Amino acid sequence: MIRQIIHIDEEKCNGCGLCASACHEGAIEMVNGKAKLVRENFCDGFGDCLPGCPTGAITFETREAPDYDEAAVKASKESKAEGKAMTTEEIMKIEDETKRKEAMMAHIAAGGEHPAGGCPGSQMLQFNRQESNDPAAHVQGFHPVSHLNQWPCQIKLVPTQAPFFQGAKLLIAADCTAYAYANMHKEFMRGKITVIGCPKLDDVDYSEKLTAIIRDNDIKSVTIVRMEVPCCGGLQRAAETALKNSGKFIPWQVVTISRDGNILE
């Protein structure tokens, strides 16, 4: 049968696993650190996995593929529910290796914990930072605190929709700014959701990802912090394009940092 089905570009896949989590049918699995369409008859072709991919590795294609098997998907989900009911300790005690692997795959696919802990690099986290009223916080020598309010922070890894984006002041910063400007955390990151990138090293157009973030979330303001070097203009242009394409009118500003660590007026 000729039908629409997803295609995964292994070269672009960074192994974050977000697509496997987003695929409710269980058509995608992580194999040797890469996402694989392991069950074509489980893929309904709707593409729930596409928006979550940070690298654009997933696209649609029309080709010969088996029909979507709704009954098989339902049976698999029931099996996964049974697998999740078992603890990882119970699963590891299954003597038959094939049954043990099947039970563990069902357990993980149903949202259970992997015995090794999963991928920390793409797991979403939100940090509740408490402002200090201690006068010592303002004296020389006081140990600085982080004002990073979420994880991940790389533009390529951050999802386009997340709870921490709701009502957020968004900081879009070039990678180098945190190293060049000494007071980056307190002056720019405090109270904001920070996403970072380098258009020269990543060699990607951030505008589409940033457009989705601004368009699909309740972003209150946007601050762009870039370096004075020409290649950093790509980040500013991507952010400005995203603001325009989002169709929203949001307060925004651009701050430029010099190579010797000063704010340029």
N, C-alpha and C positions, 0 to 999 in steps of 0.2 A: 504494500500500500504506500502511495506517495502522500506524505503529510508533513506538517511542520513539527520540528523537534529541535532541541537545543544542541549547540556545538560548543565544546570546551577547548580552547586553545591552550595546550599544555605549556607552551613557551611563555605565555603571559601569566599563567596561574602561579600565585605565590604561596599556595598551600595553606591559606588562612582558614579554610573550612566553612566559611559563611554560607556558601551555596548549598553545601550538604545539609546544614542546619535548616536552611530556608526551604528545601525540597521536602514538602509534606508527604510525598508519595514514596520517598526512599529510592529514587532513581539514581541519585548521585552518592558516591562514597569516596573517601580519601584513600588512595592507593599509592604507596611509596612517596607520600608527601605531596601528591597532586590530586586534584579533583577529577573523577572519572564518571562518565555516564555508564554505569554498570548494568542497568536494566532499562533497555529502550522501551519495553512494553509498560514500564511504570511512569514514563514521561508523558504528561498530558499535553505538553506543548504550550502551556499558558505562561511559563517563564517566571514563576515566583522567585526563582533563584537569580534572575538577572540584576535587579536593583541592588542586591547586597554585595555584588562582586566589586572590589575596590580597584581592580586592574583592567576591567573590561574584557576579561577572558571568555565570557559567555555571550554567545549570540544565537540567533535563530537560523535554521537552515531548512530547506524543503528537500526531502530525499526519500528514498525507499526505507521504510521502517515498519516494524510490527505495530499492529493496532494497540491503542492504549487499553490495558486490561484492568478495568475497574475492580473486578472481582478478586483478582490476584493482589491488587493493592490493599483491598480491604482485609484479605486474609493475612497479608504481611503485617498490617498495622495491629491486628489482634495478637499476632505472634510476638510483635515487639512489646506490646503492653504486658504480656506475660513475662517477657525477658526483663523488663524494667522492674517488675515486682521482686525480682531476685537481687540480692546484693552482689557486689563484685566478688566478695569473699566466697559466697555460695557458688557463683559461676566458676571461679577458679578451682573449685573442688570437683567439678565434673570430670570424670576420668576420660571419657571419650573425647579425643582432641577435636574432631569435627563438630560434635555437638557443643563443646565448650566455646569454640570460635563463633558458631552460629548464635549461641546465647549471648555472648559478649557483644557481637555486632548489633543484635536486636536491642540489647540493653543501652548501648551508646546511641543508636538511632532514635530510641524513644526518649532520649534526654537524660539518660543515666550517666553517672560519672565514669570516666575512663580510669582504669587503675593507675595510669601514668599521669593523669591530671589534665590532659588536653593541651591546647595551644595557648599559652599565656600572652603571646604577642598580639592576638586579635580579640581577646576577651574584653567585653565592654565593662568598664568600671567608672563609677562616679565617686568623687571624694568630697566629703563635707568639711571644708576648711573653716576653722574658727578664727575670727579676728582676735588678736591679742590686745588687751587693754593694759598690759604690763608696761610701765614707763621704761623698763630696761630694753624694750624692743626698739627704742628710738636712740639708744646710746651706742657709741662706737664700740665695736667688738661683739655686739649681740649676734648670736648664731642666726642666720637668715632661714626663713621657712619657704617651702615650695608653695606656689600659687597655681600649680597645674591642677585643674579641677575635674579632669576626666582622662580616661584611657580607652582606645588609642588616641594619639594626637597627630600622627602623620596623615596628610590629606589622602594619600593612596590607601590607607588602611581604615580610616574612620568611616562608619556607615553613614548613609545619607539621611537616615532617620534614627533618632535615639532620644530617650527621655531627657538627657542633659541638654539637648538643643532647644527644648521648649522654654520660651521666655528668656533666652540667653542673649548676652552681649557677645558677639563673635569676634575673636581675634584671629586674623589670618596673617601669619608671620613667616618670613623667610628663615630657613634653618640657622643661618649665620648670625642673626640679630641677637639671639640669646647669649652668644659668645662675645659679640662686639660691644653690646650695651650692658653695663654692669648691673643696672637696676631693672632689668627686663621683667622679672617676676612681680615685684611690688608695684612698679609703675604702669605696666601694660597688661600683665596676665591676671592680676588680682580681680576677682569678681567676674571673670570672663571664661568662656569656653575657647580653648586655644587649638587651632589646627595649623600645622607647619608643613613646609615643602620647599624644594629647590627646583625651579624650572629647568635649570641647566643640567643638574645631575639626574633628575627623574626623566627628563626629555619627554614630558607628556603635557597635554593641554588640560589644566585643572578646571577650566571654565564650566564644563558640563557637570562635574561632581559638585562644584561650589554652587552652581545654579540650583541643583536639586536640594542641597542643604538649605539654602535661603528660601527657596520656593515652598518646600514641603514642611517647614518648621516655623515656629513663632519666634523669629529672630528679631531682637529689638534694635540692635545697632551693629555696625561692622567697622572694625578698625584694622587697617592694613599696615603692617610694619615691615619695611623692606630695607635692604642695604642700598648704598648710593651707586653700586656697580651696575652697568647696563643690563647684565643678564637678569637682574632682579626685577627689571621692568616686566618680564613675562608674568610674574606672580601678580603684580598690580593690574596688568591688563586683564588677566583671567578673572580676578575679583571684580573689576569694574564691569566686565562682560556679564558675569554672573548676576550682579546687582541689576543690570539692565534687563537681562532675559528672564529674571524671576517675576517681573511684572509688579514688583512691590516698591514702595517708596520708603526707604529705610535710611536713617541718618548714618553717614559714613565719613571716614577720614583716612588720610594717608600720612604716615610718619616715616621719614627717611633717616636712617642711621649712617653716619660716616664710618669709614674703615678704621678710624682711630677711636671710635666709640662715643661719638657725640650726636645729638639730634640736630639735623640740618633744618634751618628755617626756610 
